């Protein structure tokens, strides 16, 4: 099991900065073309700005969340996770 997300900050242009419990940190960048289906609500910047941590994962209202294990692996190896 990968470390939990312990901090999240919303950045401009559909991006986040996250930090994990082991100190690894990096950027999560969303391409708006990826914001479909369950993620479509995140096209609204007011919703996107509500990113928070719940049970070690980045979460938004409406039960939208990101898989922390995939995020951790990408950030640890590349310094960022780009969702296209």
Secondary structure, DSSP 8 states (H G I E B T S, - for coil): ----EEEEEEETTTEEEEEETTS-EEEEEE-GGG--GGGGGGGSHHHHTT-EEETTEEEETTTEE--HHHHHHHHHHHSEEEE-
